[in-house]
Amino acid sequence: MWERGRGVYEGDSLVALEGFITDVTERKEREERLERTTARLEALFENSPDMIDVHTDEGTILDVNKRFCEVFDQPREELLGTKVWDLDLESDPEELRDVWDGMDVGERHEVETTFERADGERFPVKVHLTRLPTDDEEERFIVISRDVSERKARERTLRRYEQMVNTMREAACIYDEEGRFDLVNERMAELYGTTPDALEGRESTLIAAIRDDADGDPYRELLDGDREELRGEIEQPIGEYGRAVLEYRLTPLVSEGSVEGVVGVTRDITDQRTREREFERTRELLERTERIADVGGWELDPDTMEVFWTAQLYELFGVDRDTEVSLETALDAYHEADRRIVADAVETALESGDPFDVEARCRGPTDEARWLRVQGVPTVENGDVVTLRGAVQDVTEQRERERQLQRAQRDASELFNGMNDSAWVIGLDERFRAVNDAAVETLGYSRSELLSMRPHDIDVGLEDGEITALIEAMPEDEMQVFETAHETADGERIPVEINSSLITYQGEPAVLSIARDISDRKQREQQLAEFASVVSHDLRNPLNVAEGRIQLAREECDSEHLEAVERMHERMNSLINDLLTLARSGTSVIEPETVELGRFLDTCWRNVATADATLRSRIDRPISGDRSRLQQLFENLFRNAVEHAGEDVTVTVGELDDGFYVEDDGPGIPPERRSEAFEMGYSTADGGTGFGLNIVERVVEEHGWEISLTEGSEGGARFEIRGVGFER
């Protein structure tokens, strides 16, 4: 309660008192609260752990608290009146004034900067700047500055940890309770083919797979604190990475006594497991290879003279696997007559550092003497042998094969040089590699002269390009047969038949050619052709006379005997023609040309008395052959079909993959008689000469083709000619 009054006077006498009574309770309470608040603010100002100062808009410090003085190690009196930029080393006075001028009353501004203590030590601070209300024109600002050295240190430590975690080869992360990625390092994100931000929050397929494969829920046990660790391996698809083998380790993330998640470290061991599998396969392969090749490995320590054997070597020598092997034991495994050879080789290698390769005998498990190839290669460091390693291989069978090969080579050489026909080996470079004695004697050149020559130098029957083409076109599994002529050193021409085949000579492909002198055969063929021509001439003259007489006889009378005589004349003409064809076959060179079979077959068909027979052509591809010989071939096949299958026979010419066929729809030829069909004189038709199919066979052989007789599609005879060259 607050009272205010005065006295009322009349003259000098006090006659009354007047006054006012005002209730100031609320004001007193406000004043008390203000005093308490002020006291608390002053206490907070003085005892705050943060540095607090008040300065003007000119940067002059008006007041500082106790912590401010402690940090800068200066009394209040020295700090008052200084400028803030004397303490804030990173601040520019003009920039600060711009900031202050732009702030409203009560507005708050934060910034991080660096202060400097009195002793020169610099430290980071976070500054909170607020503009205060004032009654005068001078602006004031209160600044609360907090030393953030510890926070900065923690942040640096955290950054170092982050850098360390992100440079780990292992993928690391923190999973939440649902098995989602809460925090991941860069390796984990890389494993999933994405970024850390994109991966965080996604469900982990690894955790899902672990929970699906396990009995119970081991992940839940980690979260509940019932399990300290969970580790293992799993193979599963990981993002775009594909299938991978992962090794994982999971532990609870404990913070302030409670589990807040699970820490996971995952390592991709796909390459490691692949290498391990490859190593195991290589080891197994090596062991099997040792057993297959009868090879064993060994190693000798020059210092201790201890010897290490692989498993195959124990088996090779017939020594128990539990036996401790020394150099003496190893040498005792060899035949006593050869033991010194191996011992000297080892001793020399240890002294000189040079490798060795020797052969010696031993007696294995069967007590049978076996030949071994023993090799040793020293490892030399600083001029000293530190290790001697080697291999032992059973070469008994190899030595036997070499012995047999040498014997076979001797036999082959004797056979090669003992031949009556000339023979030589031609390399694919078209030069002679070997010639036999008969070639030297026949051609009249020395062996060295022939070995410096090419087939082109002695062959006068073929052009150089034809010889090269024959060598390049040598079939792998067939014989190449052709006729040509060779010229001797004296200029004599010798007709020869060449039989060539592809062989391997001294490890390289080559051509073995055998040349048979066919001078006598050529002479006989020429004589036979001349004889056949004479006989043909002498036979045809009386036949022509007889045929004329038949025509005259028909004018005088009509007798069935005349028709029989005329048929006999036709048969004799056919015999004469076939004899001439057979006699002349092989006496002239085949002259191949492109033959269009479509029209050609029609021409051949018209040249044969086919009566009511029908020709069906199912081939229209051109082939390469001698036109005259081909005409003989088709005409004889057509005539054979009409004679044996009837005048209304249907003859079909069709295409094969490598040739053509001619078949009819007649009765065919029984399988047991087909081998006789091509023999001279064989015929089942009345009036047949028996020469037709033999002529066909000769034409086929002259072209280098093959012919076979089988059953046609309609039961008749079918002749298949293969090896034919089609033209494109």
ROVO-790552 format. One line per 8 residues: number of its first residue (from 1); their letters; for each residue x, y, z of C-alpha. Coordinates in steps of 0.001 Angstrom, whole numbers. Layout:
<nodes>
NUM = A = X/Y/Z; ...
</nodes>
This chain:
<nodes>
1 = MWERGRGV = 0/0/0; 1361/3376/-838; 183/6660/889; 605/10252/-93; -804/13325/1923; -350/16953/3161; -1489/19266/5915; -4252/21904/5492
9 = YEGDSLVA = -3451/25210/7240; -5393/28307/8096; -2861/30886/8770; -269/29223/10687; -2580/26739/12235; -2963/23084/10928; -6607/22507/10589; -6685/19214/8738
17 = LEGFITDV = -4735/16447/6895; -5586/15322/3343; -4047/12496/1364; -4331/9657/-1215; -3953/5969/-656; -2902/3837/-3729; -2691/13/-3940; 832/-744/-5338
25 = TERKEREE = 820/-4459/-4617; 1081/-5519/-8300; 3747/-2988/-8992; 5747/-4205/-6018; 5382/-7779/-7240; 6544/-6795/-10689; 9493/-4965/-9261; 10361/-7951/-7135
33 = RLERTTAR = 10094/-10280/-10122; 12159/-7915/-12192; 14769/-7800/-9477; 14780/-11610/-9255; 14928/-11969/-13061; 17660/-9414/-13237; 19544/-11216/-10512; 19138/-14526/-12325
41 = LEALFENS = 20176/-12988/-15644; 23159/-11400/-13979; 24016/-14734/-12372; 23520/-16518/-15704; 25561/-13843/-17445; 28390/-14222/-14981; 28291/-17991/-14521; 27432/-19072/-18049
49 = PDMIDVHT = 29823/-21707/-19452; 29660/-19743/-22714; 31433/-16495/-23398; 29049/-13530/-23416; 29754/-9965/-24401; 27739/-6865/-25220; 28995/-4441/-27849; 27813/-1443/-29796
57 = DEGTILDV = 27171/-1130/-33513; 30723/225/-33740; 32104/-3018/-32346; 33053/-1554/-28958; 32710/-4095/-26140; 30583/-2693/-23311; 30436/-5704/-21042; 31812/-9267/-20796
65 = NKRFCEVF = 31093/-12124/-18428; 33459/-14085/-16256; 33890/-16935/-18770; 34845/-14406/-21436; 37617/-13090/-19156; 38797/-16615/-18331; 39026/-17703/-21924; 40990/-14675/-23008
73 = DQPREELL = 42888/-14582/-19687; 42322/-10830/-19272; 40550/-8819/-16587; 37242/-7212/-17397; 38742/-3713/-17282; 41195/-4507/-20105; 38533/-6121/-22289; 35983/-3313/-21977
81 = GTKVWDLD = 36389/-796/-24759; 38227/-3185/-27123; 36870/-3996/-30548; 35299/-7385/-31314; 37461/-7879/-34389; 40514/-7714/-32157; 39340/-11059/-30805; 37473/-12473/-33822
89 = LESDPEEL = 40391/-13056/-36203; 38314/-14244/-39155; 35884/-11295/-39178; 36146/-8252/-41366; 34983/-4974/-39671; 33067/-3802/-42727; 31323/-7139/-43173; 30380/-7156/-39481
97 = RDVWDGMD = 28893/-3625/-39714; 26863/-4730/-42773; 25505/-7664/-40791; 24623/-5485/-37758; 22957/-2804/-39878; 20753/-5409/-41524; 19458/-6937/-38276; 16173/-6057/-36637
105 = VGERHEVE = 15626/-5897/-32899; 15373/-9414/-31522; 16713/-10972/-34721; 19211/-13737/-34205; 22297/-14408/-36356; 24626/-17443/-36136; 28113/-17853/-37501; 31205/-19956/-36834
113 = TTFERADG = 34547/-18258/-36561; 37877/-18415/-34754; 39057/-16565/-31643; 42561/-16125/-30355; 43528/-16357/-26718; 46008/-14083/-25050; 48724/-16725/-25404; 48137/-16872/-29197
121 = ERFPVKVH = 46200/-20135/-29214; 43420/-20143/-31767; 40164/-22005/-31144; 36854/-22415/-33024; 33648/-20851/-31690; 30005/-20758/-32636; 28590/-17245/-32258; 24929/-16348/-31553
129 = LTRLPTDD = 24346/-12615/-32191; 21116/-10848/-31123; 20160/-7130/-31491; 18902/-5654/-28219; 16239/-2971/-27756; 17558/332/-26389; 16146/3679/-25220; 18965/5740/-26666
137 = EEERFIVI = 20353/6044/-30155; 23314/3735/-29565; 22621/213/-30810; 23636/-2746/-28686; 24179/-6404/-29468; 24559/-9350/-27130; 26857/-12104/-28307; 26987/-15612/-26901
145 = SRDVSERK = 30088/-17461/-28099; 30562/-21158/-27440; 33922/-22884/-27627; 33307/-25775/-30089; 36808/-27197/-29983; 35588/-30535/-28597; 32754/-30735/-31125; 35136/-29943/-33948
153 = ARERTLRR = 37515/-32582/-32651; 34655/-35093/-32546; 33642/-34069/-36065; 37203/-34538/-37283; 37325/-37921/-35606; 33963/-38809/-37162; 35160/-37725/-40589; 38261/-39841/-40165
161 = YEQMVNTM = 36099/-42792/-39176; 33838/-42153/-42178; 36841/-41937/-44475; 38273/-45079/-42953; 34958/-46941/-43278; 34469/-45757/-46863; 37947/-46884/-47862; 37462/-50350/-46377
169 = REAACIYD = 37554/-53236/-48836; 34693/-54733/-46868; 31129/-53566/-47262; 29961/-52131/-43910; 26584/-50908/-42742; 24136/-50550/-39878; 20815/-52388/-40156; 17659/-51312/-38352
177 = EEGRFDLV = 15263/-53656/-36546; 13442/-54512/-39784; 16645/-55499/-41586; 16773/-52298/-43636; 19934/-50368/-44408; 20188/-47491/-41929; 23724/-46379/-42780; 26064/-47804/-45446
185 = NERMAELY = 29596/-47191/-46596; 30549/-46652/-50227; 31732/-50239/-50724; 28311/-51558/-49702; 26612/-49203/-52148; 29063/-50237/-54857; 28256/-53883/-54180; 24585/-53178/-54867
193 = GTTPDALE = 25373/-50999/-57870; 23945/-47785/-56419; 24761/-44823/-54145; 24697/-44759/-50316; 21723/-42375/-50271; 19735/-44595/-52633; 20564/-47754/-50684; 19775/-46455/-47219
201 = GRESTLIA = 16217/-47345/-46271; 16059/-50367/-48593; 15542/-53875/-47271; 18677/-56010/-47207; 18410/-59176/-49293; 21278/-60609/-47230; 19391/-60324/-43938; 16242/-61732/-45590
209 = AIRDDADG = 18196/-64705/-46945; 19874/-65371/-43574; 16525/-65354/-41788; 14921/-67587/-44440; 17708/-70197/-44310; 18112/-70332/-40502; 16250/-72313/-37907; 14632/-69695/-35718
217 = DPYRELLD = 15484/-66027/-36113; 19172/-65343/-35366; 18783/-61707/-36439; 16107/-61165/-33803; 18435/-62770/-31258; 21063/-60115/-32080; 18522/-57338/-31529; 17299/-58877/-28267
225 = GDREELRG = 20846/-59222/-26937; 20646/-63042/-26916; 23442/-63433/-29430; 26793/-61637/-29543; 27718/-62447/-33119; 26410/-64034/-36314; 28811/-64970/-39091; 28892/-67225/-42145
233 = EIEQPIGE = 28931/-67458/-45941; 26075/-67241/-48413; 25717/-67212/-52181; 23003/-65002/-53595; 22299/-62420/-56319; 23301/-58883/-55301; 21740/-56076/-57331; 23383/-55656/-60729
241 = YGRAVLEY = 26476/-57425/-59424; 25023/-60859/-60149; 25526/-63950/-58019; 28210/-63539/-55407; 29654/-65477/-52488; 29527/-63227/-49424; 31237/-63673/-46075; 29335/-61767/-43386
249 = RLTPLVSE = 29693/-60869/-39699; 26856/-59281/-37736; 27085/-57821/-34209; 24619/-55804/-32097; 24984/-52005/-32121; 24853/-51101/-28403; 24386/-47487/-27326; 23990/-46482/-23675
257 = GSVEGVVG = 23201/-50051/-22717; 20496/-50732/-25329; 20641/-52340/-28800; 19840/-49769/-31475; 20568/-51866/-34530; 22983/-54357/-36027; 26439/-53648/-37421; 27180/-55685/-40548
265 = VTRDITDQ = 30488/-56247/-42298; 30292/-58126/-45582; 33152/-59238/-47790; 32814/-60419/-51363; 34845/-63633/-51523; 33586/-64777/-54929; 37032/-64467/-56531; 38672/-66125/-53541
273 = RTREREFE = 36300/-69098/-53632; 36695/-69282/-57417; 40478/-69336/-57024; 40196/-71957/-54305; 38017/-74114/-56554; 40433/-73572/-59438; 43361/-74400/-57163; 41625/-77577/-56039
281 = RTRELLER = 40851/-78500/-59640; 44455/-77758/-60602; 45723/-79876/-57721; 43451/-82754/-58669; 44405/-82343/-62319; 48094/-82330/-61399; 47688/-85506/-59366; 45768/-87207/-62168
289 = TERIADVG = 48271/-85960/-64728; 51103/-87356/-62638; 49344/-90715/-62474; 48501/-90727/-66200; 51970/-89601/-67307; 53777/-91590/-64601; 55471/-88378/-63466; 56420/-87520/-59910
297 = GWELDPDT = 58003/-84391/-58455; 60787/-84015/-55908; 62628/-81309/-54000; 65984/-81401/-52195; 67073/-79037/-49410; 70847/-78519/-49884; 71310/-77573/-46201; 69576/-80545/-44578
305 = MEVFWTAQ = 69706/-82907/-47598; 66077/-83712/-46851; 64040/-84844/-49847; 60362/-84237/-50538; 58439/-86541/-52889; 54985/-86102/-54376; 52511/-88955/-53910; 53102/-90291/-57424
313 = LYELFGVD = 56816/-90697/-56790; 56184/-92982/-53791; 53941/-95054/-56026; 56454/-95023/-58879; 59259/-96334/-56682; 56994/-98643/-54675; 57941/-96947/-51377; 55515/-96711/-48450
321 = RDTEVSLE = 54052/-93204/-48007; 55071/-93144/-44327; 58745/-93534/-45208; 60914/-90510/-44420; 62911/-89832/-47551; 66524/-88695/-47458; 68930/-88342/-50363; 70363/-91761/-49545
329 = TALDAYHE = 66871/-93316/-49526; 66036/-91649/-52827; 69240/-92906/-54495; 68653/-96448/-53195; 65419/-96515/-55218; 67427/-96631/-58465; 69056/-99689/-60030; 72456/-100250/-58492
337 = ADRRIVAD = 74117/-100048/-61911; 72619/-96590/-62570; 72658/-95165/-59028; 75954/-93394/-59594; 74556/-91590/-62664; 71830/-89918/-60595; 74133/-89200/-57619; 76733/-87503/-59842
345 = AVETALES = 74052/-85451/-61584; 72669/-84198/-58243; 76124/-83430/-56883; 77119/-81496/-60006; 73886/-79492/-59969; 74410/-78501/-56322; 77972/-77384/-57043; 77500/-75658/-60416
353 = GDPFDVEA = 73878/-74556/-60327; 73308/-76157/-63751; 70205/-78280/-64494; 70473/-81953/-65463; 68493/-84488/-67467; 69519/-88154/-67214; 67959/-91596/-67612; 68318/-94458/-65140
361 = RCRGPTDE = 66618/-97704/-64250; 64710/-98642/-61124; 62750/-101597/-59816; 59203/-100631/-58960; 56451/-102430/-57045; 56459/-105381/-59513; 60264/-105742/-59290; 60358/-105196/-63063
369 = ARWLRVQG = 63156/-102974/-64335; 61737/-99638/-65525; 63482/-96781/-67295; 63100/-93343/-65679; 63886/-89876/-66947; 65267/-87825/-64034; 65404/-84029/-64329; 66665/-81445/-61852
377 = VPTVENGD = 66617/-77629/-61909; 68494/-75692/-59173; 67217/-72410/-57707; 70212/-70087/-57315; 70291/-67007/-55072; 73417/-64881/-54687; 75472/-67594/-56355; 74308/-70364/-54002
385 = VVTLRGAV = 71886/-73206/-54749; 69052/-72828/-52229; 66736/-75495/-53641; 66961/-78320/-56151; 63654/-79331/-57683; 62888/-81834/-60387; 60683/-84502/-61870; 60894/-88236/-62459
393 = QDVTEQRE = 58990/-89794/-65369; 58548/-93439/-66290; 59784/-93577/-69917; 59889/-97358/-70296; 57067/-97454/-72826; 58427/-94363/-74566; 61840/-96003/-74993; 60143/-99109/-76339
401 = RERQLQRA = 58097/-97019/-78774; 61252/-95178/-79860; 62966/-98514/-80451; 59994/-99757/-82460; 59863/-96453/-84354; 63526/-96671/-85254; 62993/-100215/-86459; 59910/-99129/-88409
409 = QRDASELF = 61862/-96264/-89940; 64575/-98696/-91042; 61962/-101040/-92466; 60166/-98154/-94204; 63421/-96903/-95666; 64267/-100353/-96946; 60754/-100725/-98363; 60831/-97231/-99890
417 = NGMNDSAW = 64172/-97803/-101582; 63359/-101418/-102438; 60357/-100499/-104584; 60531/-101093/-108342; 58399/-97997/-108950; 59712/-94478/-108564; 58579/-92852/-105307; 59115/-89487/-103679
425 = VIGLDERF = 57847/-87334/-100847; 56698/-83840/-101863; 56371/-81034/-99302; 53461/-78617/-99398; 55995/-76068/-100633; 56069/-78227/-103828; 59674/-79414/-103392; 60961/-82974/-103150
433 = RAVNDAAV = 61713/-84012/-99566; 62815/-87602/-100260; 63288/-89804/-103361; 63873/-93550/-103575; 66565/-95451/-105443; 64202/-96359/-108300; 63454/-92660/-108956; 67185/-91901/-109101
441 = ETLGYSRS = 67820/-94799/-111490; 64752/-94172/-113713; 65081/-90400/-114095; 68858/-90358/-114376; 69405/-87584/-111823; 71469/-87917/-108646; 69617/-87944/-105345; 70947/-84496/-104411
449 = ELLSMRPH = 69861/-83123/-107791; 66335/-84459/-107372; 66092/-83060/-103824; 66819/-79603/-105235; 64030/-79928/-107833; 60232/-79766/-107964; 57719/-82121/-109594; 57220/-79390/-112211
457 = DIDVGLED = 60827/-79935/-113372; 60246/-83573/-114451; 56550/-83569/-115397; 55949/-82803/-119079; 52364/-84055/-119241; 50786/-81378/-117032; 51048/-77611/-116821; 52719/-76100/-113737
465 = GEITALIE = 49385/-74727/-112544; 47766/-78168/-112841; 50514/-79766/-110726; 50143/-77067/-108040; 46350/-77518/-108050; 46729/-81304/-107595; 49023/-80823/-104577; 46763/-78207/-102996
473 = AMPEDEMQ = 43648/-80360/-103583; 45094/-83555/-102072; 42255/-85391/-100249; 43007/-86369/-96654; 41588/-89905/-96687; 41647/-90853/-100379; 44153/-91776/-103054; 44749/-89366/-105908
481 = VFETAHET = 45282/-91214/-109216; 46109/-89665/-112587; 48285/-90225/-115661; 51032/-87971/-116970; 54513/-88195/-118486; 57968/-87691/-116958; 61114/-86592/-118743; 64465/-88123/-117757
489 = ADGERIPV = 67778/-86322/-117587; 68492/-87637/-121130; 65225/-86181/-122484; 63327/-89488/-122711; 59553/-89237/-122087; 58070/-91935/-119880; 54282/-92304/-119498; 53438/-92871/-115831
497 = EINSSLIT = 50451/-93482/-113599; 50712/-91473/-110375; 49179/-92682/-107091; 49410/-89989/-104394; 48295/-89844/-100770; 48640/-87374/-97910; 51135/-88408/-95191; 53076/-86912/-92299
505 = YQGEPAVL = 56802/-86654/-92994; 59182/-85446/-90290; 56249/-83997/-88360; 54805/-82014/-91291; 52101/-82811/-93861; 53451/-84008/-97198; 52451/-85964/-100308; 53743/-89473/-101027
513 = SIARDISD = 53666/-90124/-104794; 54422/-93416/-106530; 55008/-93301/-110286; 54532/-96528/-112242; 55988/-96768/-115734; 53007/-97608/-118026; 54928/-97571/-121297; 54131/-101240/-121959
521 = RKQREQQL = 50462/-100764/-121142; 50206/-97726/-123384; 51841/-99695/-126204; 49415/-102596/-125733; 46459/-100207/-125680; 47638/-98609/-128906; 48114/-102006/-130517; 44687/-103104/-129312
529 = AEFASVVS = 43073/-99960/-130706; 44785/-100466/-134049; 43782/-104134/-134073; 40176/-103267/-133195; 40084/-100670/-135963; 41365/-103183/-138501; 38993/-105866/-137305; 36117/-103380/-137330
537 = HDLRNPLN = 36946/-102392/-140910; 37304/-105969/-142078; 34059/-107017/-140346; 31980/-104027/-141443; 32713/-104530/-145183; 31112/-108009/-145440; 28330/-106865/-143082; 27524/-103952/-145368
545 = VAEGRIQL = 27449/-106345/-148323; 25198/-108755/-146401; 22815/-105931/-145426; 22570/-104916/-149102; 21788/-108455/-150097; 18959/-108549/-147501; 17383/-105497/-149093; 17571/-107182/-152526
553 = AREECDSE = 16124/-110370/-151103; 13167/-108448/-149607; 12314/-107230/-153108; 12029/-110804/-154371; 10319/-112423/-151375; 9093/-111765/-147853; 10491/-114230/-145335; 10685/-114160/-141557
561 = HLEAVERM = 14190/-115553/-141912; 15300/-112252/-143400; 14200/-110398/-140237; 16209/-112849/-138097; 19273/-112307/-140278; 18791/-108503/-140015; 18648/-108727/-136211; 21889/-110709/-136260
569 = HERMNSLI = 23475/-108006/-138392; 22377/-105336/-135852; 23838/-107420/-133021; 27142/-107763/-134878; 27217/-103963/-135451; 26620/-103406/-131713; 29425/-105838/-130857; 31784/-104054/-133251
577 = NDLLTLAR = 30904/-100600/-131782; 31332/-101812/-128198; 34641/-103498/-129022; 35916/-100267/-130550; 34765/-98254/-127500; 36449/-100662/-125082; 39636/-100819/-127110; 39896/-97033/-127339
585 = SGTSVIEP = 39010/-96286/-123687; 42042/-95030/-121802; 43987/-94268/-124985; 43026/-90586/-125133; 43121/-87804/-122566; 39915/-86734/-120843; 39018/-83203/-121948; 36574/-81850/-119355
593 = ETVELGRF = 34141/-79071/-120206; 30934/-77677/-118775; 28000/-79831/-119866; 24414/-78610/-119362; 22590/-81836/-118559; 19076/-80652/-119488; 19420/-80677/-123284; 22317/-83128/-123247
601 = LDTCWRNV = 20156/-85896/-121767; 17503/-85354/-124442; 20143/-85719/-127148; 21472/-88965/-125656; 17910/-90293/-125329; 17190/-89636/-128980; 20343/-91537/-130000; 18978/-94739/-128426
609 = ATADATLR = 16119/-96911/-129751; 13822/-96300/-126799; 10481/-97427/-128335; 7713/-96453/-125869; 10097/-95762/-122958; 9896/-92476/-121027; 12729/-90222/-119764; 12243/-88096/-116618
617 = SRIDRPIS = 14970/-85564/-115896; 15238/-84267/-112344; 18609/-82619/-112684; 19472/-79420/-114475; 22837/-78534/-112971; 25885/-78302/-115234; 28721/-80730/-114552; 32358/-80867/-115599
625 = GDRSRLQQ = 33181/-83832/-117853; 34280/-85062/-121254; 31216/-84600/-123492; 31983/-87587/-125731; 32575/-89967/-122803; 29466/-88700/-121020; 27411/-89428/-124126; 28709/-93027/-124097
633 = LFENLFRN = 27833/-93277/-120382; 24230/-92067/-120636; 23444/-93835/-123932; 24646/-97170/-122555; 22648/-96715/-119318; 19510/-95779/-121304; 20012/-98734/-123680; 20598/-101065/-120705
641 = AVEHAGED = 17302/-99957/-119118; 15269/-100505/-122324; 16881/-103887/-123011; 16377/-105257/-119465; 13240/-103468/-118200; 11074/-103431/-121339; 10110/-101021/-124107; 7641/-99124/-121848
649 = VTVTVGEL = 10164/-98536/-119053; 10430/-95151/-117309; 14022/-93955/-116808; 14781/-91198/-114265; 17958/-89102/-114005; 18201/-87308/-110628; 20614/-85281/-108518; 22711/-86459/-105526
657 = DDGFYVED = 24699/-84301/-103118; 27926/-85186/-104920; 26722/-86596/-108241; 23701/-88052/-110026; 21765/-91307/-110454; 20037/-93137/-113311; 17227/-95522/-112323; 14363/-97393/-113969
665 = DGPGIPPE = 11099/-98935/-112804; 11842/-102386/-114179; 12463/-105659/-112290; 15926/-104594/-111144; 18983/-106760/-110512; 19074/-109210/-107560; 21619/-108200/-104861; 23622/-111400/-105335
673 = RRSEAFEM = 24132/-110602/-109066; 24975/-106908/-108796; 28713/-107476/-108357; 28790/-109207/-111792; 26875/-106454/-113638; 29977/-104470/-114633; 31966/-107509/-115832; 32692/-107680/-119527
681 = GYSTADGG = 30186/-109917/-121357; 27602/-109970/-118556; 24017/-109558/-119854; 20592/-111001/-119026; 18874/-109574/-122118; 18389/-111483/-125354; 20748/-110040/-127902; 22732/-108019/-125346
689 = TGFGLNIV = 26465/-107647/-125940; 27455/-107578/-122258; 29794/-104630/-122878; 27492/-101674/-122076; 27913/-101466/-118268; 31631/-102226/-118536; 31928/-99200/-120852; 29969/-97111/-118289
697 = ERVVEEHG = 32329/-98195/-115508; 35390/-97256/-117567; 34005/-93800/-118373; 33306/-93231/-114655; 36833/-94331/-113673; 38425/-92165/-116403; 36750/-89141/-114768; 37900/-90154/-111278
705 = WEISLTEG = 34317/-90782/-110149; 32728/-93794/-108437; 29743/-95897/-109510; 27548/-98245/-107482; 24472/-100374/-108280; 21531/-100515/-105898; 17733/-100746/-105867; 15704/-97861/-107298
713 = SEGGARFE = 12855/-96020/-105592; 10325/-98149/-107572; 12191/-101452/-107307; 14214/-101195/-110519; 17948/-100829/-111063; 19597/-97646/-109792; 23107/-96577/-110798; 24660/-93892/-108523
721 = IRGVGFER = 27662/-91915/-109800; 29452/-89931/-107052; 32445/-87608/-106792; 31158/-85494/-109672; 32190/-81859/-109915; 29193/-79571/-110372; 29696/-76222/-112054; 28193/-73101/-110502
</nodes>
